[in-house]
Amino acid sequence: MTENGIGLDTFAALDDAAAVELLLTCCSSPQWARRVAARRPYPNAEALLAAADEELAALPDSEIDRALDGHPRIGDRPDNAASAREQAGMAEADDRVRAAIAEGNRAYEAKFGHVYLVRASGRSPAELLEILTGRLGNDAATERRIVREQLAEINRIRLRAMVIDA
């Protein structure tokens, strides 16, 4: 793997277990990883991203929950490089915003039963707090739809970094 990614040709040449392992670093759903790996080779980046979106949309909620388990809370110290890059903007958060996000995370998890998932890349701490505050007003069905959308955005960013931007 290079600094930027392995490339589609190398991804296509991986054995199934290695491809699934690589995809699990993008999305923690084993079912999603197996299905995306099984559709190789991809003729281009857009085909990979489309397949990733299709497979995510087809997942049952139990697999979405497994995918959510792989994401740290916004504002917590990420335990993987991808999450650390994505939440880099949180380093600029002042104590007030950090405390508000921590409180919002607790309220969100109490209401919805899972971590607040948002594409953090390119967003300021204040923006992440504003989105969190707004989403606390959602009903469960609306929030589940938004979570899937956000997960798809995050997967696309990670896929681009891992297998496309080589």
Secondary structure, DSSP 8 states (H G I E B T S, - for coil): --SS---HHHHHHS-HHHHHHHHHTT---HHHHHHHHHT---SSHHHHHHHHHHHHHT--HHHHHHHHHTS--TTS--SSHHHHHHTGGGGG--HHHHHHHHHHHHHHHHHHSS------TT--HHHHHHHHHHHTTS-HHHHHHHHHHHHHHHHHHHHIIIII--
